[in-house]
Amino acid sequence: MSRPSALLTRTLAVLGLVAAPLLLAAPASAEEPSRLAGQLTDDAGVLDDEGRQQVEEALQRLQDEDGTQLFVTFVATFDGLSGPDWAAETAELSGLGTSDVLFAVAVEDRSYGVDVPEGFRLDAGQVDDLVLSDVEPPLGDDDWAGAATAFADGLVPGSVPWGLLGAGAGVLAVGGGGYALVKRRRDAAAEAERVRAAGPFPDESTEQLTARASEGLLAVDEALRTSQLDLDYAKLQYGEAGVAPFAGTVATARQEMQQAFTIRQQLDDEVPEDDPTQRRMLADLLGLVKSADDRLDAQAAEFAQLRDLEANAPQVLDGLAPRVTALTGRLPAEEQKVEQLRRRWAPSAVAPVDQAVPQAREQLASAEHAVTAARAELAAGRTGGAVPYLRTAEAALSGTQATLDSVGARAQELETAATTVPAARAEVQAGITAARSVDPTDAAAVAGPVAQAQEALTVADQLAGGTAPDPIAALSRLDAADDALDTALAGAQQAATARRDAAARAERAVTTARSAVNAAALAVSSGRDVASTVPRTRLSEAERHLAAAEAALLADPATALREATEANSLADTVQSSISDARRDRERQSSSYSGGFFGGSGGGWSSGGSFGSSGRSGRSSSSGRSSSSGRRSSGGSSGGRRSSGGRF
């Protein structure tokens, strides 16, 4: 071997020995600023499924509110940069626009960075107050999802950071206590909104409900007092017995109003209630007031009828006698109909009208007695005294007619049911046949309703057949079985449709992920000179998730979809990382000035950044303006401003 070759070999070996420990010592999860793969990235792996969903929902709420798109990213470290600098570089590489905000957290560095566009509706001080009061406390508790959610919620227009509410100094002093107060405030606001939306008055404010309650209490209390005066006068005219129902109505309305006034007193006392409690109490109050008002309105109508009856008592009495005679004449015919029903149908089918004629006779007797008493009162000149008897007679005659009419109605119902049973039976049988063809996965869910339907067919055949059938009972059993079958079959159909849709989504996701992983593998293979451990690690993870997705595709589409989505995201990160590394290499090449081993654009720097990091002249201490203090600012450049701190 020639001396130059030997020298070169030994030199490379020495460099390898020097570089290898540095590679091993460098944190594998360090993240250089790069183009974000999505609105929420978690390269640090700190979010579980529930936390990810919580953050995504908060990001969507913010975007729906005014179009602000918040990007959140969790990484292990900022790779030697300060939070503001890392956020600013990442925002630039990601091409964030005038409605985009970036929140970056390095979980191992215990630092964060925020980058917002110039002219953002919150100035720098407001953003800092929001982060300090709402975001830093959950970060300090390792509540990563809570921190991102608090930041997103705090950016919603109209949501003022707790530190800006006038007691800023006190809240800043309590630190984590401020976060707890903010969380309780938000929880209370959410509960108030839930109660408002779910309550009977979703479109009215609490102030409007309070005004309505006051008006209702005043109006109905006046109506109650008027009704009591009418009742007292009616007692003098018609006697206690004649107005007993009215007295009961007034008493019930008075109890309801007393309860309503008690609620109002509780609302007016010195103990304050929160908004949800106020709305619940006001809803209860208004319900009581409405119930009392409805009772009194019905009573007013009854009083009007009572006065009309008194004014026309002789004419009313004359009209009752023909009605008694007519109903009495119907008794033999209705008794014969009942006997026919007994011979034609089962006792259970005739039971509702079996005693109809004896009941009608009793009602007629009561009517005749009341007519006799009313005639006596009128003859004595006591018109008011005749009114209760006239009312009793009218009620008894109306009851008699309804009782006798029920016999014919029952006969018609039985005939109709008998002709309907065959069709109902066919429907149940069709449901059983359909249930036997459901997907085996859903067989257990329909097994119970099928067994019940088969039993119903047997019972219905027994009830509808024989010499004394009960078709109404048979139809009832068949209808219940049919309803249960319909519900079970609808559920099975929905489940089958959902599985097909999930399988289709999963298959599309796996296809997309497979293409993305193949492209990422090609990018690493063709860019081995710039592919650091980060893209190689992401590629390995993407391949693992893709394999898991392919394995679960047939048996568990939901898992396959989740794994394929993760694989696709990781593959995108690989390609972005390779592209960024190539650009860094090109920038290094353009600024290169020196021999094979000289110059500041290549090799490894004194700060420990190796190879293709692409940050010429950056050392491990650069950008660490926050290491000596709690908060830091990256200044403003390129139409954006950044800030950050430690937690």
C-alpha positions in Angstrom: 0.0 0.0 0.0 1.4 3.4 -0.9 2.1 5.9 1.9 -0.6 8.4 0.8 -3.2 5.6 0.7 -2.1 4.3 4.1 -2.2 7.7 5.5 -5.7 8.3 4.2 -6.8 5.0 5.6 -5.4 5.7 9.0 -6.9 9.2 9.0 -10.4 7.9 8.1 -10.1 5.3 10.9 -9.2 8.0 13.4 -12.1 10.1 12.3 -14.4 7.1 12.6 -13.2 6.5 16.1 -13.8 10.1 17.0 -17.1 10.4 15.3 -18.6 7.1 16.5 -18.9 8.1 20.2 -20.4 11.4 19.1 -23.0 9.5 17.1 -23.7 7.2 20.0 -23.8 10.1 22.5 -26.1 12.3 20.4 -29.8 11.8 21.2 -31.4 9.7 18.5 -34.7 11.6 18.9 -33.3 15.1 18.5 -35.2 16.9 15.9 -33.8 19.6 13.6 -36.2 22.2 12.2 -38.0 20.7 9.2 -41.2 20.9 7.2 -44.1 19.8 9.4 -45.9 16.7 8.1 -49.3 17.8 9.5 -51.1 20.1 11.9 -50.3 17.8 14.8 -47.1 15.8 15.0 -45.8 13.8 17.9 -42.3 12.6 17.1 -41.7 12.5 20.9 -44.5 9.9 21.3 -46.1 11.6 24.3 -49.7 11.6 23.2 -52.0 8.6 23.6 -55.1 8.2 21.4 -57.3 10.1 23.8 -54.9 12.9 24.1 -54.4 13.1 20.3 -58.2 13.3 19.8 -58.5 16.0 22.5 -55.9 18.2 20.8 -57.3 17.6 17.3 -60.7 18.6 18.5 -59.3 21.8 20.1 -57.4 22.7 16.8 -60.6 22.2 14.8 -62.6 24.4 17.2 -60.1 27.2 16.8 -60.0 26.9 13.0 -63.8 26.8 12.8 -64.1 29.9 15.0 -62.0 32.3 12.8 -59.8 30.4 10.5 -56.7 30.3 12.6 -54.7 27.1 12.0 -52.6 26.1 15.0 -49.8 23.7 14.3 -48.6 21.7 17.3 -45.5 19.5 17.3 -43.8 17.5 20.1 -40.2 16.5 19.8 -37.6 15.2 22.2 -35.2 18.1 21.9 -34.6 21.2 19.8 -31.2 19.9 18.7 -29.3 22.7 20.5 -31.5 25.5 19.4 -33.6 27.8 21.6 -37.4 27.3 21.5 -38.0 30.6 19.6 -35.3 29.8 17.0 -36.5 26.3 16.4 -40.0 27.4 16.1 -39.1 30.2 13.7 -37.0 27.9 11.4 -39.7 25.3 11.4 -42.4 27.8 10.6 -40.3 29.1 7.7 -39.5 25.6 6.3 -43.2 24.7 6.6 -44.3 27.8 4.7 -46.8 28.9 7.5 -49.1 31.7 6.4 -50.7 34.7 7.9 -53.4 32.7 9.6 -51.0 30.0 11.0 -49.6 29.7 14.5 -46.9 27.2 15.6 -46.6 25.7 19.1 -43.5 23.5 19.5 -42.5 21.6 22.6 -39.2 19.8 23.3 -40.2 17.4 26.1 -36.7 16.4 27.1 -35.3 20.0 26.9 -38.3 21.1 28.9 -38.6 24.1 26.6 -41.1 25.4 24.1 -41.4 27.8 21.2 -44.2 29.8 19.8 -44.3 31.4 16.3 -47.1 33.7 15.2 -47.5 35.9 12.1 -46.9 39.7 12.3 -50.2 41.5 12.7 -51.8 38.6 14.6 -54.9 39.7 16.6 -53.1 39.0 19.9 -50.0 41.1 20.5 -46.8 39.7 21.9 -47.7 40.5 25.5 -51.1 38.8 25.2 -49.6 35.7 23.7 -47.0 35.6 26.5 -49.7 36.0 29.1 -51.8 33.2 27.6 -48.8 30.8 27.6 -47.7 31.8 31.1 -51.1 31.4 32.7 -52.7 28.7 30.7 -50.0 26.6 29.0 -46.9 26.5 31.1 -48.7 24.9 34.2 -49.9 21.8 32.3 -46.5 21.6 30.6 -44.9 21.5 34.0 -47.2 18.6 34.9 -46.3 16.7 31.7 -49.9 17.2 30.6 -49.0 17.6 26.9 -52.5 17.3 25.5 -53.8 19.7 28.2 -51.1 22.3 27.3 -51.9 22.1 23.5 -55.6 22.2 24.2 -55.3 25.2 26.6 -53.2 27.1 24.0 -55.8 26.4 21.2 -58.7 27.4 23.4 -56.9 30.5 24.6 -56.5 31.6 21.0 -60.2 31.4 20.3 -61.6 34.9 19.8 -63.2 36.2 23.0 -61.3 33.8 25.2 -59.2 36.1 27.4 -56.2 34.6 29.2 -56.7 34.4 33.0 -53.7 36.8 33.5 -55.6 39.5 31.6 -58.7 39.5 33.7 -57.6 42.2 36.1 -56.1 40.1 38.8 -53.0 39.3 36.7 -50.4 39.8 39.4 -52.2 37.6 41.8 -52.7 34.8 39.3 -49.1 35.0 38.1 -48.0 34.6 41.6 -49.9 31.3 42.1 -48.6 29.7 38.9 -50.1 26.3 38.7 -53.1 27.5 40.7 -53.8 29.9 37.9 -54.0 26.9 35.5 -56.4 25.2 37.8 -58.6 28.3 38.0 -58.5 28.7 34.3 -59.5 25.0 33.9 -62.3 25.4 36.3 -63.5 28.5 34.5 -63.5 26.7 31.2 -65.2 23.7 32.7 -67.9 26.0 34.2 -68.3 27.7 30.8 -68.7 24.4 29.0 -71.2 23.2 31.6 -73.2 26.4 31.3 -73.3 26.0 27.5 -74.3 22.3 27.9 -77.1 23.2 30.3 -78.3 26.0 28.1 -78.3 23.8 24.9 -80.0 20.9 26.6 -82.5 22.9 28.6 -86.1 23.9 27.6 -85.0 27.5 26.7 -81.8 27.1 24.6 -82.4 30.4 22.7 -82.8 32.6 25.7 -80.2 34.1 28.0 -80.3 33.7 31.8 -81.3 37.3 32.1 -84.2 36.7 29.7 -85.3 33.7 31.7 -85.1 35.7 34.9 -87.4 38.4 33.4 -89.8 35.8 32.1 -89.9 34.1 35.6 -90.8 37.4 37.3 -93.5 38.2 34.8 -95.0 34.7 35.1 -95.0 34.7 38.9 -96.8 38.1 38.9 -99.4 37.1 36.3 -100.3 33.7 37.6 -100.4 34.8 41.3 -103.0 37.4 40.2 -104.9 34.7 38.4 -104.8 32.4 41.5 -106.2 35.2 43.7 -109.0 35.8 41.2 -109.8 32.0 41.0 -110.0 31.9 44.8 -112.6 34.7 44.7 -114.6 32.8 42.0 -114.4 29.6 44.0 -115.7 31.3 47.2 -118.6 32.8 45.3 -119.4 29.4 43.6 -119.5 27.7 47.0 -122.3 30.1 48.1 -124.3 29.4 44.9 -123.7 25.6 44.4 -122.6 24.3 47.8 -119.3 22.7 48.8 -120.1 19.4 47.0 -120.9 21.1 43.8 -117.5 22.9 43.5 -115.3 20.2 45.2 -113.4 19.6 41.9 -112.7 23.3 41.5 -111.5 23.6 45.1 -109.0 20.8 44.5 -107.7 22.5 41.3 -107.1 25.8 43.1 -105.4 24.0 46.0 -103.0 22.2 43.7 -102.2 25.4 41.8 -101.5 27.2 45.0 -99.0 24.5 46.1 -97.2 24.9 42.7 -97.0 28.6 43.1 -95.7 28.3 46.6 -92.9 26.0 45.3 -92.2 28.6 42.5 -91.9 31.4 45.0 -89.6 29.3 47.1 -87.2 28.9 44.1 -87.3 32.6 43.5 -86.4 33.3 47.1 -83.4 31.0 46.8 -82.3 32.9 43.7 -82.7 36.2 45.4 -80.9 35.3 48.7 -77.3 36.2 49.5 -75.9 32.9 48.4 -75.0 33.2 44.7 -75.6 30.3 42.2 -73.5 29.7 39.1 -75.1 30.1 35.7 -76.0 26.4 35.1 -77.7 26.2 38.5 -79.6 29.4 37.9 -80.9 28.1 34.6 -82.0 24.8 36.1 -83.8 26.6 38.9 -85.4 29.1 36.5 -86.6 26.2 34.3 -88.1 24.5 37.3 -89.8 27.7 38.4 -91.2 28.4 34.9 -92.5 24.8 34.8 -94.4 25.2 38.0 -95.8 28.5 36.9 -97.0 27.0 33.6 -98.6 24.0 35.3 -100.5 26.3 37.7 -101.6 28.6 34.9 -102.9 25.6 32.8 -104.9 24.4 35.8 -106.4 27.8 36.4 -107.3 28.2 32.7 -109.1 24.9 32.7 -110.9 25.9 35.8 -112.0 29.2 34.3 -113.6 27.3 31.4 -115.3 25.0 33.8 -116.7 27.9 35.8 -118.1 29.4 32.6 -119.9 26.2 31.8 -121.2 26.1 35.4 -122.7 29.6 35.0 -124.2 28.7 31.7 -125.8 25.7 33.2 -127.3 27.8 36.0 -128.8 30.2 33.5 -130.3 27.4 31.4 -131.1 24.9 34.2 -134.8 24.3 33.2 -134.0 23.7 29.6 -131.1 21.4 30.5 -133.3 19.4 32.8 -135.9 19.0 30.0 -133.3 17.7 27.7 -132.0 15.0 30.1 -135.2 12.9 30.3 -135.2 11.9 26.6 -131.6 10.9 26.8 -132.4 8.6 29.8 -135.2 7.0 27.9 -133.1 6.4 24.7 -130.2 4.9 26.6 -132.5 2.6 28.6 -133.9 1.3 25.4 -130.5 0.3 24.1 -129.8 -2.0 27.0 -131.4 -5.3 25.6 -129.7 -4.9 22.2 -126.3 -4.3 23.8 -126.8 -7.2 26.1 -127.5 -9.5 23.1 -124.3 -8.2 21.4 -122.2 -9.1 24.4 -123.7 -12.6 24.4 -122.8 -13.0 20.8 -119.2 -12.0 21.5 -119.0 -14.5 24.3 -120.0 -17.3 22.0 -117.6 -16.2 19.2 -114.4 -15.2 21.0 -112.3 -16.2 23.9 -113.1 -14.8 27.4 -109.9 -12.8 27.3 -111.1 -11.1 24.1 -114.5 -10.2 25.5 -113.3 -9.2 29.0 -113.1 -5.4 28.4 -116.9 -5.3 27.6 -118.1 -8.4 29.5 -119.7 -6.2 32.2 -120.6 -3.3 30.0 -124.4 -3.6 30.3 -124.5 -3.9 34.2 -122.2 -0.9 34.4 -124.5 1.1 32.0 -127.6 0.2 34.2 -125.8 1.6 37.3 -124.9 4.8 35.5 -128.4 5.2 34.3 -129.7 4.8 37.8 -127.3 7.5 39.0 -128.5 9.8 36.2 -132.2 9.3 37.0 -131.6 10.0 40.7 -129.7 13.2 39.8 -132.5 14.3 37.5 -135.1 13.8 40.2 -133.1 15.8 42.7 -132.5 18.7 40.2 -136.2 18.8 39.4 -136.9 19.2 43.1 -134.4 22.0 43.6 -135.9 23.9 40.6 -139.4 23.4 41.9 -138.2 25.0 45.2 -136.8 28.0 43.4 -133.2 27.0 44.2 -131.6 27.2 40.8 -128.1 27.2 42.1 -128.8 24.1 44.1 -130.0 22.3 41.0 -126.7 22.9 39.1 -124.6 20.2 40.9 -127.3 17.6 40.2 -127.6 18.6 36.6 -123.8 18.2 36.2 -124.0 14.8 37.9 -126.8 13.7 35.6 -124.9 14.9 32.4 -121.8 13.0 33.5 -123.7 9.8 34.2 -125.5 9.9 30.9 -122.3 10.6 28.9 -120.6 7.6 30.7 -123.6 5.4 29.9 -123.4 6.2 26.2 -119.6 5.5 26.1 -120.0 2.2 27.9 -122.7 0.9 25.6 -120.8 2.2 22.5 -117.7 0.2 23.6 -119.6 -3.1 22.9 -119.9 -2.5 19.2 -116.4 -1.0 19.0 -114.9 -4.2 20.6 -116.8 -6.4 18.1 -115.3 -4.4 15.2 -111.8 -4.5 16.7 -111.9 -8.3 17.0 -113.1 -8.8 13.4 -110.4 -6.5 12.1 -107.7 -8.2 14.2 -108.8 -11.7 12.9 -108.3 -10.6 9.3 -104.9 -8.9 10.1 -103.3 -11.9 11.9 -102.2 -13.8 8.7 -100.4 -10.8 7.3 -98.7 -10.1 10.6 -97.6 -13.7 10.8 -96.1 -13.6 7.3 -94.1 -10.5 8.3 -92.7 -12.2 11.3 -91.8 -15.3 9.3 -90.1 -13.1 6.7 -88.1 -11.4 9.5 -86.9 -14.8 10.8 -85.8 -15.8 7.3 -83.9 -12.5 6.8 -82.2 -12.9 10.2 -80.9 -16.3 9.2 -79.0 -14.7 6.3 -77.2 -12.0 8.3 -73.4 -12.0 8.5 -72.1 -14.6 11.0 -70.5 -11.8 13.0 -74.0 -10.5 13.8 -75.7 -13.8 14.3 -75.5 -13.6 18.1 -77.1 -10.2 18.1 -80.2 -11.5 16.3 -80.4 -14.9 17.9 -82.5 -13.7 20.8 -85.1 -11.8 18.7 -85.3 -14.8 16.3 -86.1 -17.2 19.2 -88.7 -14.8 20.6 -90.3 -14.5 17.1 -90.5 -18.3 16.7 -92.2 -18.5 20.1 -94.5 -15.7 19.2 -95.6 -17.6 16.0 -96.5 -20.6 18.1 -98.4 -18.6 20.7 -100.2 -16.6 18.0 -101.3 -19.7 16.2 -102.8 -21.0 19.5 -104.5 -17.7 20.3 -105.9 -17.1 16.8 -107.0 -20.7 16.2 -109.5 -23.0 17.9 -113.2 -22.4 18.6 -112.7 -19.5 20.9 -109.8 -17.4 19.5 -108.4 -14.1 20.8 -107.0 -12.4 17.6 -106.2 -9.2 19.4 -103.8 -11.0 21.8 -102.3 -12.9 18.9 -101.8 -9.7 16.9 -100.1 -8.1 19.9 -97.6 -10.9 20.3 -96.8 -10.9 16.6 -96.4 -7.1 16.5 -94.0 -7.2 19.5 -91.9 -10.0 17.9 -91.9 -8.1 14.5 -90.7 -4.9 16.2 -87.9 -6.7 18.0 -86.8 -8.4 14.7 -86.8 -5.2 12.8 -84.7 -3.5 15.5 -82.2 -6.4 15.5 -82.0 -6.6 11.7 -81.5 -2.8 11.4 -78.7 -3.0 13.9 -77.1 -5.9 12.0 -77.4 -4.1 8.7 -75.8 -0.9 10.2 -73.0 -3.0 11.7 -72.4 -4.8 8.3 -72.4 -1.5 6.5 -70.0 0.0 9.0 -67.6 -3.0 8.7 -67.7 -2.7 4.9 -67.0 1.0 5.0 -64.2 0.5 7.6 -62.6 -2.2 5.5 -62.7 0.0 2.4 -61.2 2.9 4.2 -58.5 0.7 5.7 -57.7 -0.9 2.3 -57.3 2.6 0.8 -55.2 3.7 3.7 -52.9 0.7 3.4 -52.5 1.2 -0.3 -51.6 4.8 0.2 -49.2 3.9 3.1 -47.6 1.2 1.0 -46.9 3.7 -1.8 -45.6 6.3 0.7 -43.3 3.8 2.5 -41.9 2.6 -0.8 -41.2 6.2 -1.8 -39.6 6.8 1.5 -37.4 3.7 1.2 -36.3 4.9 -2.2 -35.5 8.3 -0.9 -33.3 6.8 1.9 -31.6 4.4 -0.6 -30.9 7.2 -3.1 -29.9 9.6 -0.5 -27.7 7.5 1.8 -25.1 10.2 1.8 -27.5 12.6 3.6 -29.8 10.2 5.4 -29.0 10.5 9.1 -30.3 8.2 11.8 -33.6 10.2 12.1 -35.0 9.4 8.6 -33.7 5.9 8.8 -35.4 5.4 12.2 -38.6 6.9 10.9 -38.5 4.6 7.8 -38.0 1.6 10.1 -41.0 2.6 12.1 -43.1 3.3 9.0 -42.2 -0.2 7.7 -43.2 -1.7 11.1 -46.6 0.1 11.1 -47.2 -0.8 7.5 -46.6 -4.5 8.2 -48.9 -4.3 11.2 -51.6 -2.6 9.0 -51.3 -5.3 6.3 -51.5 -8.1 8.9 -54.7 -6.5 10.5 -56.4 -5.5 7.3 -58.8 -8.5 7.1 -59.5 -9.2 10.7 -59.3 -5.7 12.3 -59.8 -2.8 9.8 -59.8 -0.2 12.5 -56.4 -1.2 13.7 -55.2 -1.5 10.1 -56.4 2.1 9.4 -54.7 3.4 12.5 -51.4 1.6 11.7 -51.5 2.7 8.0 -52.2 6.3 8.9 -49.2 6.3 11.2 -47.0 4.6 8.6 -48.0 7.2 6.0 -47.2 10.0 8.4 -43.8 8.6 9.2 -43.1 8.0 5.5 -43.9 11.7 4.8 -41.5 12.7 7.6 -38.7 10.6 6.0 -39.1 12.3 2.6 -39.2 15.7 4.2 -36.1 15.0 6.2 -34.2 13.8 3.2 -35.2 16.8 1.1 -34.2 19.2 3.9 -30.8 17.4 4.3 -30.2 17.7 0.5 -30.9 21.4 0.7 -28.5 21.8 3.6 -25.8 19.9 1.7 -26.3 22.2 -1.2 -26.0 25.2 1.0 -22.8 23.8 2.5 -21.3 23.1 -0.9 -22.0 26.6 -2.0 -20.2 28.1 1.0 -17.3 25.5 1.1 -13.8 27.0 1.3 -11.0 24.8 2.2 -9.1 21.5 1.7 -10.4 18.0 1.9 -10.5 18.1 5.7 -10.6 21.9 6.2 -13.2 24.6 6.2 -16.2 25.2 8.3 -18.9 23.8 6.0 -18.4 20.1 6.6 -17.3 17.4 9.0 -18.3 17.9 12.6 -18.4 21.2 14.5 -17.0 22.1 17.9 -20.6 22.0 19.3 -21.0 18.3 18.5 -23.3 18.5 15.4 -22.2 15.9 13.0 -22.2 15.5 9.2 -25.1 16.8 7.3 -26.9 18.8 9.9 -26.7 21.7 7.5 -26.2 24.3 10.1 -22.8 25.9 9.3 -21.1 27.5 12.2 -23.8 26.4 14.8 -22.6 25.2 18.2 -24.5 23.5 21.0 -24.8 26.8 22.8 -26.1 28.8 20.0 -29.7 30.1 20.4 -29.8 29.1 24.1 -31.0 32.5 25.2 -33.6 30.9 27.5 -31.1 28.9 29.4 -30.2 31.7 31.7 -33.8 32.9 32.1 -37.3 31.6 32.1 -38.6 33.3 29.0 -37.0 34.2 25.7 -37.9 35.9 22.4 -36.6 35.0 19.0 -37.5 38.4 17.7 -39.3 39.1 14.4 -38.3 38.2 10.9 -39.9 37.4 7.6 -43.3 38.7 8.7 -43.5 36.5 11.8 -42.5 36.7 15.5 -41.4 34.0 17.8 -41.0 33.5 21.6 -40.5 30.7 24.0 -39.4 29.6 27.4 -38.8 26.7 29.7 -41.1 24.8 32.0 
